[in-house]
Amino acid sequence: MSSTDSARVRATLRRLYRDVDGFEIAEREERRVERVKSSPTYGEIMPAATVQLIDALELQRKDVFVDLGSGVGKVVVAAALRSGVGRAVGVELARDRHQRAVGVVSRGEAEGLWRPGVVELRNEDVLRTALHDATVLYTCSTAFPYAFTERLARRVQGLGRVVRFITLQELDSDVPGFALDSVLRLDMTWARKRKVHVYSVSP
Ligand SMILES: C[S@@+](CC[C@H](N)C(=O)[O-])C[C@H]1O[C@@H](n2cnc3c(N)ncnc32)[C@H](O)[C@@H]1O
């Protein structure tokens, strides 16, 4: 069910996530995220805004979309439901959130909601996960320390390919290789119309 109409995608997301969110996690999982100098603070992009984001990105079969800090996997699930993306990869370090995402994705696959294998979930650190084939990278980075976001951005730039990097935190102008293409205004669980920065990254 790719390229499904917006209302159906939102209804499917609501149904799949009726009893699932990433707000409460075990303290040891919070510590796991803090140990890599990131933040375990949780929030999500709202369902309608998720569809707006996926539409704005115009993901194609050739694309590998990666959500860096994917929580319970809503954005990658939306990409699989709504676009013709080749692969949608969610990378999440907090095991509780990752496992909840695995549960939702297993149900979606069992229902045949997207092509098998389109969604991949990894319980890994975004600074270490393999990104060699990523083409479009999204991070809901508001709560990340800026130094962490900048390390992530430098890692993306170091891929040595033209890719797109979408981040809630704006990058300082001294990060080389990033050109701001557009700024979306999307609703999040903690605030409406947050700026979402879409960069083209070149080596
Ligand atoms: C604000 S939430 C975003 C959830 C999801 N992307 C969404 O928009 O619905 C950020 C997530 O990043 C995760 N995270 C933080 N640092 C991370 C790291 N170094 N590696 C992987 N995940 C990380 C947190 O555990 C949290 O679940």
The ligand as an ORCA input file, in Angstrom:
! r2SCAN-3c Opt
* xyz 0 1
  C      12.573     13.617     19.568
  S      12.635     11.849     19.417
  C      12.109     11.662     17.722
  C      11.254     10.431     17.411
  C      10.847     10.272     15.950
  N      11.920     10.572     15.022
  C       9.646     11.096     15.600
  O       9.836     12.200     15.056
  O       8.545     10.669     15.849
  C      14.405     11.627     19.286
  C      14.857     10.199     19.473
  O      16.254     10.112     19.237
  C      16.764      9.079     20.058
  N      18.226      9.242     20.121
  C      18.902     10.214     20.771
  N      20.230     10.049     20.583
  C      20.384      8.959     19.792
  C      21.526      8.300     19.251
  N      22.776      8.721     19.493
  N      21.336      7.224     18.459
  C      20.066      6.773     18.212
  N      18.960      7.349     18.715
  C      19.108      8.441     19.497
  C      16.025      9.278     21.376
  O      16.045      8.112     22.173
  C      14.615      9.631     20.872
  O      13.818      8.494     20.768
*
